Amino acid sequence: MHYFIIGDVHGCVHTFEKILESWNPNTQKLIQVGDLVDRGNFIVETVAYAKDLQSKYPDNAIFLMGNHEDEVINLLNIDEFENPFYYKSD
C-alpha cells in the first residue's frame, strides 16, 4: 500500500478536490493530517467533502485532527462568558 498524505487544507475545498485528482483510492491510502478548517471560504464544504470521502472509502481515507480543529472544538466548549470571541448584542 502506498500513502497519499495531505495537510493544511484550511477550508479551500476546490484546491482539496484538485489535489485529490492525483489520489488513487484503489492503490493509495489517503491520510489527511489535519487543519481542514480555518481561514478558507469553504470550511463547511471542506468538512462535508472529507466526511463523504471517509464514508465512501472507510479503509483508504483517514482524517486526523489538527491543531485548528482542536482549537475550534475547544472554543465551542468554553463557557460563553469566558470565550473571548463570544459577542451577544442586546
C-alpha positions, 0 to 999 in steps of 0.5 A: 500500500502506498500513502497519499498524505495531505495537510493544511487544507484550511477550508479551500475545498476546490484546491482539496478536490484538485489535489485529490485528482492525483489520489488513487483510492484503489492503490493509495491510502489517503491520510489527511493530517489535519487543519481542514478548517480555518481561514478558507471560504469553504470550511463547511464544504471542506468538512462535508467533502472529507466526511463523504470521502471517509464514508465512501472509502472507510479503509483508504481515507483517514482524517486526523485532527489538527491543531485548528480543529482542536482549537475550534472544538475547544472554543465551542466548549468554553463557557460563553462568558469566558470565550473571548470571541463570544459577542451577544448584542442586546 
